[in-house]
Amino acid sequence: MANPAVEETHLEWRERLRFESRRFNAWWEGFAFDAAAERAALAADAGAASAPEGPADQDIAKSIWGEGRLDPGDPAWTMRHARTLGVALKAEVVILGAGAGAPLKDLKHGTRWKLSGYSRIASRIKGLDVIPYEAALTRINRASADGGISFFELHRDADPAMIALFAAELVKPNAPFAFVDFTVARRGARLKSCFADPWGGSPRQADQFVELLETSGFRINDTVDETRAFLPLVARGWSRWRAAYSRALEFSDKRRRADYLNLLAQYAHLWAERFDAIKAGQLQVTRILARRKG
């Protein structure tokens, strides 16, 4: 006869509770209980429930900022920048830094635009026209969009000029393009601890980004400090850290759980550093509204 103590040696308490419940049901209903099969089924269920969708760093970001978001944001934040474009009712608009699809969903509910997006993801998002940057060369429609928005893409790229040039290729002459990004608030600010892999990047001063955009085919309309509107989004995200931590504790694989918790701690530290830098006046969020040169 199998030893129950041996059977449950590797089961965690939630799984053990389910295991004992199934054993009791088998006894109550009068059918044979296959312990090995039940343990295999529990392990498969736990693995399916706990496995992150996509890279762990993106899964953590979504658990903090909300489904489909890899950066702080909400529909009001997205629409705030969309309104600056001033494009037609049924315009074609492209989004860079579309995250895991949330910005497009915001715009889909708030506008009648035809939307497409690019993001740093592994594969296309089902139900939304969002594709990885790597796939852009296979379907890029040059000079077809009536406007665009870039969310935090300039600082992320080792060569932000390439992002600017890519944006310029996507839109028609004279089309508006809003670039929302982190910028260095004052010269000499030390921000290395705020931008570490896998969430790396290198923000620049706003006037440096302006110069970069001007040499990449845009003329600048205006530059606006959006830090005050951005801070509440970060503060709101703090309320979800406990949920992200609880999610990590549910992982059945101990190594995966440890790696996930370590990455979560790094992400928490990173955003604490960014929040402090913003409050100290070293880091800010800027929107640069530009137009494609005609």
Backbone bond lengths (Angstrom), bond angles and torsions (degrees), N, CA, C in turn:
res aa  C-N    CA-C-N  psi(-1)  N-CA   C-N-CA  omega(-1)  CA-C   N-CA-C  phi
1 M - - - 1.478 - - 1.519 109.72 -
2 A 1.319 117.30 137.90 1.461 121.13 -177.91 1.515 110.40 -68.43
3 N 1.325 115.64 143.71 1.462 122.33 178.42 1.519 109.56 -87.31
4 P 1.363 119.13 115.78 1.462 121.07 -177.99 1.508 112.54 -58.30
5 A 1.350 117.16 -34.69 1.467 119.72 -178.96 1.509 110.98 -63.04
6 V 1.345 115.65 -36.26 1.458 119.56 178.70 1.521 110.29 -72.68
7 E 1.352 115.74 -39.53 1.457 120.29 -177.53 1.522 112.39 -57.34
8 E 1.352 116.93 -39.56 1.457 119.98 -172.18 1.514 113.18 -99.42
9 T 1.336 117.41 10.63 1.457 120.83 -175.92 1.519 112.11 -52.55
10 H 1.314 118.23 -42.25 1.459 122.20 -173.38 1.529 113.09 -100.26
11 L 1.324 117.20 9.01 1.460 119.91 179.26 1.528 110.34 -90.61
12 E 1.324 116.29 136.67 1.460 119.87 174.61 1.520 108.49 -80.60
13 W 1.349 115.96 168.92 1.469 118.54 -168.32 1.520 113.33 -61.67
14 R 1.363 118.00 -36.40 1.463 119.16 179.38 1.529 110.61 -66.51
15 E 1.344 114.60 -42.81 1.462 119.43 179.55 1.528 110.54 -67.60
16 R 1.342 115.91 -38.40 1.463 119.61 179.59 1.532 110.85 -63.18
17 L 1.338 116.16 -38.25 1.465 120.60 178.28 1.526 110.67 -62.94
18 R 1.335 116.12 -43.86 1.464 120.44 178.55 1.531 110.49 -66.20
19 F 1.347 114.83 -38.66 1.463 120.18 179.70 1.528 110.56 -60.76
20 E 1.342 116.68 -47.49 1.466 120.94 -179.36 1.524 111.35 -66.89
21 S 1.335 116.04 -34.27 1.461 119.71 177.77 1.519 110.65 -63.80
22 R 1.336 115.75 -41.98 1.466 119.34 179.20 1.527 110.66 -68.54
23 R 1.340 116.90 -36.31 1.463 120.02 177.93 1.541 110.22 -62.77
24 F 1.343 115.21 -43.59 1.468 119.61 179.98 1.528 110.76 -63.92
25 N 1.340 116.25 -43.11 1.468 119.85 179.74 1.522 111.12 -60.71
26 A 1.346 115.58 -38.89 1.465 119.44 178.92 1.530 110.56 -63.58
27 W 1.338 115.32 -44.44 1.475 119.07 178.33 1.525 110.86 -63.39
28 W 1.332 116.43 -43.26 1.473 121.15 -176.80 1.524 111.84 -65.71
29 E 1.345 115.54 -40.28 1.464 119.97 -178.32 1.520 112.18 -84.23
30 G 1.335 117.07 -11.42 1.451 120.78 175.31 1.514 115.30 80.30
31 F 1.362 117.78 28.77 1.465 118.77 176.17 1.528 109.81 -117.58
32 A 1.335 114.96 161.01 1.464 121.04 -176.23 1.526 110.71 -65.71
33 F 1.310 115.27 141.95 1.468 121.22 -179.83 1.522 109.03 -106.69
34 D 1.346 116.80 117.84 1.465 122.43 178.83 1.527 108.28 -96.81
35 A 1.317 116.82 96.69 1.467 121.56 -174.97 1.524 111.95 -60.91
36 A 1.336 117.07 -43.17 1.468 120.20 -177.66 1.526 111.11 -63.23
37 A 1.329 116.49 -43.53 1.467 120.39 -179.75 1.526 111.06 -65.68
38 E 1.341 116.27 -39.61 1.464 119.64 179.95 1.526 111.30 -65.94
39 R 1.328 116.42 -40.61 1.466 119.64 179.38 1.522 110.62 -66.21
40 A 1.335 117.34 -38.12 1.466 120.69 178.05 1.526 110.47 -64.88
41 A 1.332 116.47 -40.59 1.467 120.37 179.29 1.523 111.11 -65.66
42 L 1.337 116.66 -40.59 1.464 120.61 178.24 1.523 111.18 -63.97
43 A 1.333 116.40 -40.88 1.463 120.36 179.33 1.520 111.10 -64.51
44 A 1.337 116.53 -40.78 1.469 120.37 178.94 1.522 110.90 -65.56
45 D 1.341 116.51 -41.75 1.468 120.51 178.60 1.515 111.28 -62.81
46 A 1.329 115.78 -42.67 1.468 119.87 -178.77 1.514 111.10 -65.82
47 G 1.337 115.79 -40.10 1.462 119.05 179.49 1.507 112.01 -65.06
48 A 1.334 116.96 -41.11 1.464 120.57 179.96 1.515 111.35 -67.78
49 A 1.330 116.39 -37.00 1.464 119.86 -177.31 1.508 112.51 -73.42
50 S 1.359 116.56 -32.26 1.458 118.86 -172.72 1.512 114.23 -98.18
51 A 1.324 117.87 -14.24 1.459 119.31 -176.74 1.524 111.02 -67.84
52 P 1.344 117.32 124.19 1.463 119.32 179.04 1.514 111.12 -66.45
53 E 1.335 116.19 147.95 1.454 121.00 174.55 1.519 108.07 -85.16
54 G 1.316 117.08 109.62 1.450 120.44 -178.18 1.512 111.11 85.03
55 P 1.339 117.29 -170.54 1.464 121.87 -178.99 1.527 111.64 -58.06
56 A 1.344 116.03 147.00 1.462 120.21 -177.45 1.519 112.22 -61.61
57 D 1.346 117.49 -36.39 1.469 119.31 -179.02 1.530 110.94 -63.79
58 Q 1.332 117.18 -36.33 1.464 119.97 177.75 1.522 111.11 -74.28
59 D 1.330 117.04 -35.13 1.458 120.53 177.46 1.527 110.35 -63.20
60 I 1.331 116.60 -39.69 1.465 121.38 177.96 1.518 110.27 -64.82
61 A 1.331 116.25 -45.40 1.469 119.89 179.79 1.528 111.04 -59.17
62 K 1.332 117.28 -43.13 1.472 120.48 -179.97 1.527 111.63 -66.41
63 S 1.331 116.93 -35.32 1.463 119.36 -179.94 1.523 111.51 -69.39
64 I 1.335 117.49 -24.67 1.467 121.63 -179.98 1.525 111.44 -88.69
65 W 1.321 116.97 -49.28 1.472 120.38 -171.60 1.526 113.60 -93.35
66 G 1.321 116.89 -11.27 1.457 119.59 178.62 1.517 111.42 117.10
67 E 1.303 116.30 157.29 1.459 121.65 -177.16 1.523 111.12 -56.59
68 G 1.337 115.39 128.16 1.458 120.62 177.84 1.513 114.94 85.37
69 R 1.346 117.70 0.88 1.471 120.01 -176.86 1.530 110.72 -114.42
70 L 1.322 115.10 129.48 1.459 121.26 174.90 1.521 111.20 -103.63
71 D 1.322 116.91 -1.83 1.464 123.94 177.03 1.525 108.14 -140.82
72 P 1.331 118.45 161.03 1.463 119.84 174.92 1.528 110.71 -56.51
73 G 1.306 116.51 139.10 1.461 120.12 -179.93 1.513 111.52 175.92
74 D 1.317 115.75 167.28 1.458 123.10 172.61 1.527 107.10 -159.98
75 P 1.336 118.73 172.78 1.470 119.46 -178.11 1.524 113.80 -56.60
76 A 1.331 116.91 -38.08 1.470 119.52 -179.25 1.525 111.17 -65.10
77 W 1.331 116.81 -39.15 1.467 121.69 178.04 1.525 110.36 -63.91
78 T 1.325 116.54 -44.97 1.465 120.41 179.70 1.526 111.02 -62.50
79 M 1.324 116.45 -47.27 1.464 120.47 -178.24 1.527 111.85 -68.29
80 R 1.308 117.36 -28.55 1.472 121.32 177.59 1.526 110.47 -56.06
81 H 1.326 115.65 -42.40 1.464 120.03 -178.75 1.527 111.60 -84.82
82 A 1.327 116.49 -29.63 1.467 119.95 178.15 1.524 111.03 -62.92
83 R 1.323 116.36 -37.62 1.469 119.90 -177.89 1.524 112.80 -65.93
84 T 1.319 117.35 -22.48 1.471 119.33 -179.27 1.525 112.21 -72.19
85 L 1.336 117.09 -17.96 1.466 119.92 -176.60 1.523 111.80 -70.20
86 G 1.329 116.80 -39.55 1.459 119.84 179.67 1.515 114.03 64.70
87 V 1.331 116.50 34.66 1.466 120.26 -178.79 1.526 110.57 -89.46
88 A 1.329 116.15 173.99 1.466 122.21 -176.33 1.529 111.93 -66.87
89 L 1.329 115.19 165.36 1.457 122.35 -175.82 1.526 112.64 -58.67
90 K 1.338 116.68 -40.11 1.465 120.72 -178.66 1.522 111.07 -115.59
91 A 1.316 115.39 42.43 1.464 120.95 -178.80 1.527 111.25 -71.21
92 E 1.316 114.64 160.47 1.464 121.51 173.33 1.528 107.46 -98.20
93 V 1.324 116.27 119.13 1.464 121.45 -174.15 1.525 109.78 -125.37
94 V 1.327 115.91 137.28 1.458 121.77 -179.33 1.526 109.48 -112.04
95 I 1.337 115.88 143.01 1.459 121.75 -178.68 1.527 109.26 -119.46
96 L 1.316 116.59 123.30 1.461 121.87 170.77 1.525 107.50 -98.64
97 G 1.333 116.59 141.33 1.459 118.92 -173.91 1.512 110.91 73.42
98 A 1.331 115.23 44.88 1.467 121.03 -176.44 1.521 113.01 -78.49
99 G 1.345 117.18 5.16 1.458 120.70 177.53 1.513 112.01 58.30
100 A 1.329 115.69 -136.71 1.461 120.81 176.63 1.521 110.84 -101.80
101 G 1.340 115.82 27.19 1.458 121.23 172.29 1.508 116.69 108.28
102 A 1.335 119.22 -14.27 1.469 120.97 -175.10 1.531 113.80 -60.06
103 P 1.349 120.06 -43.46 1.469 118.44 179.03 1.530 113.21 -58.44
104 L 1.341 116.95 -37.64 1.462 119.11 177.76 1.525 111.24 -68.16
105 K 1.326 116.84 -37.18 1.468 119.77 177.02 1.526 110.53 -63.88
106 D 1.344 116.13 -40.03 1.468 119.80 177.34 1.522 110.55 -57.72
107 L 1.327 115.52 -47.71 1.463 120.73 -177.13 1.527 111.78 -71.54
108 K 1.315 115.90 -32.52 1.463 120.09 178.78 1.526 110.66 -63.10
109 H 1.335 116.62 -35.78 1.461 120.96 -179.96 1.525 112.29 -84.36
110 G 1.337 116.84 -21.97 1.455 119.52 -175.53 1.510 115.53 -104.91
111 T 1.335 117.63 -8.00 1.464 120.97 -178.56 1.522 109.88 -140.87
112 R 1.319 115.00 177.42 1.469 120.96 173.99 1.531 109.96 -115.18
113 W 1.307 115.52 23.02 1.462 120.28 -178.40 1.526 112.03 -71.41
114 K 1.320 114.46 156.11 1.461 120.88 168.69 1.525 106.02 -88.91
115 L 1.332 116.90 119.63 1.460 121.28 -168.39 1.519 112.97 -114.63
116 S 1.315 115.41 144.61 1.460 122.26 171.18 1.519 107.44 -146.00
117 G 1.327 116.36 156.85 1.457 118.26 -176.77 1.512 113.61 -150.66
118 Y 1.325 114.22 161.69 1.459 122.90 176.73 1.519 108.43 -128.04
119 S 1.335 115.78 144.56 1.456 119.32 -176.85 1.522 110.55 -152.55
120 R 1.329 115.25 164.45 1.467 121.14 178.30 1.528 108.99 -88.39
121 I 1.311 115.35 66.68 1.457 123.04 -178.95 1.519 108.76 -121.49
122 A 1.331 115.52 167.61 1.463 119.51 -175.91 1.521 113.18 -83.04
123 S 1.323 117.39 -32.01 1.464 120.24 -176.73 1.520 110.22 -148.77
124 R 1.317 115.49 165.52 1.462 121.29 -178.28 1.527 111.04 -61.41
125 I 1.331 116.08 144.60 1.460 121.67 179.53 1.526 109.29 -87.41
126 K 1.318 116.40 125.88 1.463 121.22 -178.88 1.525 111.02 -64.86
127 G 1.321 115.20 135.29 1.451 120.63 176.68 1.510 115.00 84.33
128 L 1.336 117.07 -6.61 1.461 121.45 178.90 1.518 109.15 -134.34
129 D 1.308 116.16 148.66 1.464 120.32 179.43 1.524 109.29 -86.89
130 V 1.335 115.38 66.43 1.468 122.24 177.79 1.519 107.91 -123.69
131 I 1.321 116.66 123.51 1.457 120.69 -178.03 1.529 110.29 -128.17
132 P 1.343 117.38 160.62 1.464 120.71 176.17 1.529 110.74 -66.66
133 Y 1.320 116.31 153.55 1.459 119.92 176.82 1.525 111.04 -59.84
134 E 1.331 116.11 -33.66 1.467 119.86 -178.21 1.525 112.08 -61.81
135 A 1.330 116.30 -26.78 1.466 120.19 -179.27 1.519 112.64 -88.93
136 A 1.326 117.13 -1.37 1.465 120.40 -173.81 1.525 112.58 -62.17
137 L 1.316 116.79 -37.10 1.463 120.08 -175.86 1.522 112.66 -64.00
138 T 1.337 116.55 -21.62 1.465 119.44 -177.74 1.522 112.79 -82.91
139 R 1.343 117.43 -13.34 1.456 116.95 -175.34 1.532 114.07 -145.58
140 I 1.312 118.06 9.63 1.460 120.21 -175.85 1.529 111.09 -60.25
141 N 1.312 115.83 129.17 1.462 122.46 176.49 1.521 108.04 -104.87
142 R 1.299 115.65 97.23 1.460 119.73 -174.32 1.523 111.74 -65.84
143 A 1.331 114.28 138.00 1.470 122.73 175.18 1.524 112.51 51.07
144 S 1.341 117.09 41.41 1.466 120.17 -178.39 1.527 113.02 -108.58
145 A 1.331 118.28 -23.35 1.465 121.03 -175.58 1.525 111.51 -84.51
146 D 1.337 114.93 149.51 1.466 121.31 179.04 1.523 112.32 -88.53
147 G 1.313 116.65 -9.25 1.456 121.02 179.65 1.511 110.37 -179.85
148 G 1.327 116.29 173.37 1.457 119.25 -179.35 1.517 112.56 -161.88
149 I 1.326 114.78 163.21 1.460 122.72 175.30 1.523 108.03 -135.50
150 S 1.321 116.21 137.72 1.459 121.83 174.77 1.521 108.28 -116.55
151 F 1.340 116.24 122.05 1.459 120.99 178.54 1.528 110.42 -104.48
152 F 1.327 117.04 104.83 1.462 124.06 171.64 1.530 114.04 57.59
153 E 1.321 116.51 39.40 1.463 119.84 -179.68 1.530 113.26 -101.62
154 L 1.318 118.36 -29.11 1.465 119.70 -177.48 1.521 111.31 -63.21
155 H 1.320 117.99 -45.07 1.468 120.25 -175.91 1.524 111.96 -72.04
156 R 1.354 117.23 -23.63 1.460 120.76 -175.37 1.526 112.66 -75.31
157 D 1.312 116.71 -29.74 1.460 120.21 -172.65 1.521 110.74 -86.02
158 A 1.334 115.37 138.40 1.464 119.44 177.43 1.520 110.82 -61.86
159 D 1.338 116.25 -28.12 1.462 121.73 176.74 1.527 107.99 -126.00
160 P 1.339 117.92 84.18 1.471 120.33 -176.64 1.517 113.84 -59.91
161 A 1.336 116.92 -21.37 1.462 119.54 177.63 1.524 110.79 -62.60
162 M 1.331 116.95 -31.22 1.462 120.01 179.11 1.533 110.86 -67.78
163 I 1.335 117.01 -37.81 1.466 120.32 175.80 1.520 109.90 -64.69
164 A 1.332 116.30 -42.70 1.471 120.76 179.87 1.525 111.05 -63.25
165 L 1.330 116.71 -42.52 1.465 120.78 178.91 1.527 110.75 -66.04
166 F 1.327 116.02 -39.06 1.463 120.68 177.84 1.526 110.03 -62.48
167 A 1.330 116.43 -44.21 1.465 120.89 177.87 1.521 110.95 -60.33
168 A 1.325 116.29 -41.51 1.466 120.72 -179.29 1.526 111.59 -64.58
169 E 1.329 116.77 -32.36 1.467 120.54 179.46 1.526 112.14 -70.69
170 L 1.326 116.50 -26.15 1.462 120.19 -172.87 1.521 114.19 -80.57
171 V 1.335 117.07 -25.62 1.471 119.34 -171.33 1.527 112.55 -109.97
172 K 1.324 114.39 158.89 1.462 121.61 178.99 1.530 110.68 -71.94
173 P 1.336 117.41 161.29 1.466 120.38 173.66 1.531 110.62 -56.21
174 N 1.318 116.13 137.83 1.474 124.68 -179.54 1.527 114.01 70.95
175 A 1.324 117.61 5.00 1.468 120.22 178.82 1.527 110.29 -72.83
176 P 1.343 117.95 141.37 1.466 121.10 179.21 1.526 111.95 -78.29
177 F 1.313 115.58 148.57 1.462 120.93 177.57 1.528 107.76 -144.67
178 A 1.328 116.86 121.81 1.467 121.80 179.75 1.528 109.54 -100.20
179 F 1.323 116.51 122.45 1.464 122.37 178.18 1.530 108.34 -105.79
180 V 1.330 116.05 111.31 1.465 121.84 179.05 1.523 107.44 -105.05
181 D 1.328 116.84 123.50 1.463 117.77 -173.34 1.519 112.23 -159.91
182 F 1.345 113.98 164.56 1.458 120.09 170.98 1.523 108.91 -72.22
183 T 1.316 116.25 139.14 1.462 121.20 174.38 1.525 108.82 -135.15
184 V 1.311 115.33 154.34 1.467 121.50 177.49 1.527 108.01 -78.58
185 A 1.326 116.22 124.31 1.463 120.39 -174.56 1.519 112.69 -74.91
186 R 1.321 116.65 -32.25 1.462 118.73 178.66 1.518 110.11 -146.80
187 R 1.292 115.25 148.11 1.460 121.96 -177.64 1.534 110.45 -61.26
188 G 1.321 115.21 138.31 1.460 120.13 177.96 1.516 114.70 89.03
189 A 1.331 117.93 -1.23 1.467 120.74 178.98 1.524 109.94 -65.50
190 R 1.333 116.46 136.14 1.462 121.22 -178.96 1.525 109.07 -97.54
191 L 1.303 115.33 109.99 1.462 120.29 -172.88 1.522 113.16 -124.19
192 K 1.330 117.25 14.33 1.460 120.32 -176.39 1.526 111.43 -58.78
193 S 1.341 117.30 -39.14 1.463 120.38 -178.38 1.523 112.51 -70.11
194 C 1.334 117.03 -14.33 1.470 121.23 -179.49 1.522 112.57 -86.06
195 F 1.328 116.85 -13.26 1.466 120.61 -174.67 1.524 108.93 -138.80
196 A 1.345 114.61 85.69 1.460 120.91 -178.63 1.517 109.45 -121.65
197 D 1.330 116.96 149.79 1.463 121.63 179.08 1.525 110.34 -59.78
198 P 1.336 118.53 145.67 1.470 127.38 3.65 1.525 114.57 -85.89
199 W 1.333 116.24 12.79 1.473 120.17 178.15 1.526 108.99 -112.55
200 G 1.313 115.77 43.62 1.452 120.84 -173.18 1.511 114.23 -73.64
201 G 1.313 114.28 -175.28 1.449 120.80 179.89 1.512 110.10 150.77
202 S 1.307 115.32 173.72 1.459 120.37 -178.67 1.526 109.26 -147.74
203 P 1.346 116.98 90.16 1.467 119.01 178.86 1.521 111.48 -67.41
204 R 1.313 115.46 154.31 1.459 121.63 178.13 1.521 108.88 -123.54
205 Q 1.311 115.88 173.93 1.451 119.19 174.52 1.526 109.44 -68.34
206 A 1.307 116.72 152.13 1.461 121.26 -176.34 1.519 111.74 -57.79
207 D 1.339 116.94 -40.04 1.467 118.54 -178.50 1.522 111.99 -68.27
208 Q 1.344 117.04 -25.29 1.465 119.96 175.69 1.525 110.60 -71.74
209 F 1.332 116.72 -41.08 1.464 119.76 175.39 1.530 110.78 -64.89
210 V 1.326 116.65 -37.94 1.468 120.61 177.66 1.521 110.08 -59.98
211 E 1.319 116.56 -46.93 1.466 120.72 179.79 1.520 110.88 -62.30
212 L 1.330 115.74 -40.71 1.467 120.94 179.64 1.524 110.69 -62.47
213 L 1.325 117.04 -43.49 1.465 120.63 -179.89 1.522 111.52 -66.70
214 E 1.316 116.52 -37.96 1.467 120.13 179.88 1.523 111.69 -64.72
215 T 1.322 116.90 -34.17 1.471 120.06 178.93 1.531 111.82 -83.43
216 S 1.343 116.52 -4.49 1.471 121.03 -178.78 1.521 112.81 -106.93
217 G 1.327 116.86 10.40 1.459 119.46 174.57 1.508 115.72 107.78
218 F 1.340 117.93 11.82 1.462 121.00 179.37 1.528 110.86 -117.00
219 R 1.319 115.43 154.16 1.463 120.50 166.63 1.530 107.18 -115.67
220 I 1.304 117.14 143.31 1.460 122.03 -170.48 1.528 111.61 -90.54
221 N 1.328 115.71 130.65 1.469 121.37 174.84 1.524 111.29 -88.16
222 D 1.340 115.81 -55.83 1.462 119.27 177.65 1.523 110.78 -159.68
223 T 1.325 115.12 166.23 1.457 123.21 178.84 1.523 107.92 -129.64
224 V 1.332 116.72 125.52 1.465 121.10 -174.24 1.529 110.12 -127.05
225 D 1.332 116.55 134.00 1.460 122.26 175.05 1.531 108.73 -78.99
226 E 1.336 116.50 115.88 1.463 121.88 -177.60 1.531 112.35 -107.15
227 T 1.328 116.94 16.54 1.461 120.61 -174.49 1.525 112.80 -60.56
228 R 1.317 117.50 -43.28 1.469 120.45 -177.57 1.528 111.80 -62.65
229 A 1.317 117.24 -34.60 1.469 120.58 178.21 1.527 111.58 -76.41
230 F 1.339 116.47 -24.01 1.461 121.36 -176.60 1.529 112.43 -82.91
231 L 1.328 117.74 -36.57 1.465 121.40 -174.61 1.530 114.28 -54.91
232 P 1.339 119.56 -43.01 1.473 118.60 178.87 1.528 113.54 -61.08
233 L 1.330 117.22 -28.33 1.463 120.44 178.25 1.523 110.46 -67.00
234 V 1.333 116.08 -38.70 1.465 120.60 177.86 1.525 109.72 -68.12
235 A 1.329 115.92 -46.36 1.463 120.43 -179.68 1.528 111.42 -59.50
236 R 1.332 116.44 -38.76 1.465 120.79 179.65 1.529 111.03 -64.84
237 G 1.319 115.87 -34.07 1.455 119.84 179.95 1.517 113.57 -65.59
238 W 1.350 117.75 -27.43 1.469 120.06 -179.52 1.517 111.01 -58.71
239 S 1.325 117.21 -31.17 1.464 120.47 -177.33 1.523 112.07 -66.64
240 R 1.333 117.27 -16.16 1.469 120.01 -177.27 1.531 112.56 -98.28
241 W 1.337 117.92 -0.94 1.465 119.12 -178.29 1.526 111.30 -63.82
242 R 1.327 116.83 -39.75 1.464 119.57 -179.45 1.533 111.05 -62.51
243 A 1.334 116.56 -39.13 1.465 120.28 178.59 1.525 110.60 -64.70
244 A 1.336 116.69 -39.70 1.466 120.22 178.45 1.524 110.63 -65.66
245 Y 1.322 116.27 -38.59 1.466 120.95 178.40 1.528 110.26 -65.71
246 S 1.325 116.59 -43.55 1.466 121.05 179.23 1.521 110.88 -62.98
247 R 1.327 116.42 -37.54 1.469 120.53 178.04 1.519 110.34 -61.70
248 A 1.324 116.55 -42.27 1.462 120.68 -179.08 1.525 111.15 -63.66
249 L 1.326 117.64 -36.30 1.462 121.19 -178.86 1.522 112.41 -67.28
250 E 1.319 117.35 -18.21 1.461 121.20 -179.04 1.524 112.69 -83.12
251 F 1.326 117.83 -8.81 1.463 119.98 -179.47 1.527 109.52 -65.02
252 S 1.319 116.62 130.78 1.462 120.32 -179.98 1.526 112.01 -78.39
253 D 1.319 116.95 -29.78 1.461 121.79 179.48 1.533 108.93 -80.40
254 K 1.327 116.67 114.50 1.468 120.70 -174.74 1.525 112.19 -63.04
255 R 1.320 117.31 -38.66 1.468 119.56 179.70 1.522 110.64 -67.19
256 R 1.335 116.67 -42.91 1.464 120.07 177.76 1.529 110.17 -62.11
257 R 1.336 115.70 -41.62 1.463 119.63 179.98 1.529 110.76 -62.07
258 A 1.332 116.71 -44.06 1.465 120.57 -179.78 1.525 111.12 -64.36
259 D 1.338 116.42 -43.34 1.472 120.28 179.29 1.526 110.86 -63.56
260 Y 1.327 115.46 -41.70 1.471 120.35 -178.80 1.527 110.64 -65.37
261 L 1.334 116.70 -44.23 1.465 120.66 179.61 1.522 111.10 -64.43
262 N 1.329 116.56 -37.89 1.463 120.21 177.44 1.527 110.74 -63.76
263 L 1.345 116.02 -43.16 1.460 120.71 178.96 1.530 110.79 -66.70
264 L 1.325 116.33 -38.32 1.465 120.75 177.61 1.526 110.81 -63.05
265 A 1.339 116.59 -40.52 1.467 120.67 177.86 1.528 110.82 -63.96
266 Q 1.338 116.54 -40.74 1.466 120.44 177.70 1.526 110.90 -62.47
267 Y 1.334 115.76 -41.70 1.466 120.23 -178.75 1.528 110.78 -66.67
268 A 1.337 115.88 -40.39 1.467 120.13 177.88 1.526 110.30 -62.06
269 H 1.330 116.38 -43.95 1.469 120.51 179.46 1.526 110.51 -63.87
270 L 1.327 115.44 -41.79 1.463 120.69 -179.38 1.526 111.05 -58.86
271 W 1.334 116.32 -47.39 1.459 119.29 -177.95 1.523 112.46 -74.65
272 A 1.329 116.89 -27.22 1.468 118.99 172.72 1.527 109.87 -64.42
273 E 1.333 115.83 -40.58 1.468 120.78 177.89 1.532 110.58 -65.18
274 R 1.314 116.83 -43.28 1.468 120.37 179.51 1.528 110.76 -64.36
275 F 1.326 115.25 -43.53 1.464 119.56 -179.38 1.532 110.44 -61.55
276 D 1.340 116.22 -44.22 1.466 120.35 178.45 1.524 111.21 -63.71
277 A 1.339 116.37 -39.93 1.469 120.38 -179.96 1.527 111.15 -65.44
278 I 1.332 116.38 -37.83 1.467 120.20 177.53 1.524 110.07 -66.57
279 K 1.339 116.07 -45.73 1.463 120.24 -179.42 1.528 111.75 -64.81
280 A 1.334 116.06 -29.84 1.466 120.73 -179.61 1.523 112.56 -83.81
281 G 1.338 116.35 -2.65 1.455 119.64 178.96 1.514 114.48 78.19
282 Q 1.341 116.98 22.66 1.463 120.98 178.31 1.524 112.24 -97.96
283 L 1.319 116.18 -31.42 1.467 122.19 -177.66 1.522 108.58 -123.33
284 Q 1.305 116.43 142.10 1.461 119.97 177.31 1.524 110.36 -142.80
285 V 1.310 115.27 168.15 1.466 121.65 175.45 1.520 107.31 -111.52
286 T 1.317 115.68 125.87 1.462 121.58 -174.31 1.521 110.43 -123.77
287 R 1.330 115.49 141.42 1.466 120.19 171.10 1.519 108.46 -109.48
288 I 1.316 115.00 122.92 1.463 121.35 176.71 1.523 107.28 -108.21
289 L 1.312 116.74 113.57 1.466 121.04 178.43 1.523 108.44 -94.31
290 A 1.316 115.49 121.05 1.465 121.23 -176.55 1.521 109.95 -128.53
291 R 1.326 115.01 168.67 1.467 121.20 173.50 1.520 109.17 -130.60
292 R 1.322 113.60 141.90 1.466 119.34 176.63 1.516 108.51 -65.20
293 K 1.318 115.94 131.06 1.462 119.71 179.07 1.522 109.96 -64.21
294 G 1.317 115.96 136.77 1.461 120.82 -178.03 1.511 112.63 -90.84
